[in-house]
């Protein structure tokens, strides 16, 4: 079993900041890649940011310069620091983790999501 739990969502005014956290736990050898995705009502899920084991980062164009993804390997935790938030950022944010349970097999697991609402 692999558990993925997000936290940190909430209501914030435009221009404000939020920090999301996501922790993976359970039976696996290693967390390979971690990332954040989001889905607004009526829209499909889209990539926000990802961070593989090598420490590189990838961001959607819409969040570059405003969001920062990071990870703590010792805690199997990924963070998303969101600054200069816009109403367009309103969505449910989902954490994704890719783990290795049996070499070389990898599996993806998703959290249940945390709501981020940006409104004045």
Secondary structure, 3 states (H helix, E strand, C coil): CEEEEEECCEEECCCCCEEEEEEEEECCCEEEEEEEEEECCCCCCEEEEEECCCCCEEECCCCCCCEEEEEEHHHCEEEEEECCCCHHHCEEEEEEEEEEEECCEEEEEECCCEEEEECC
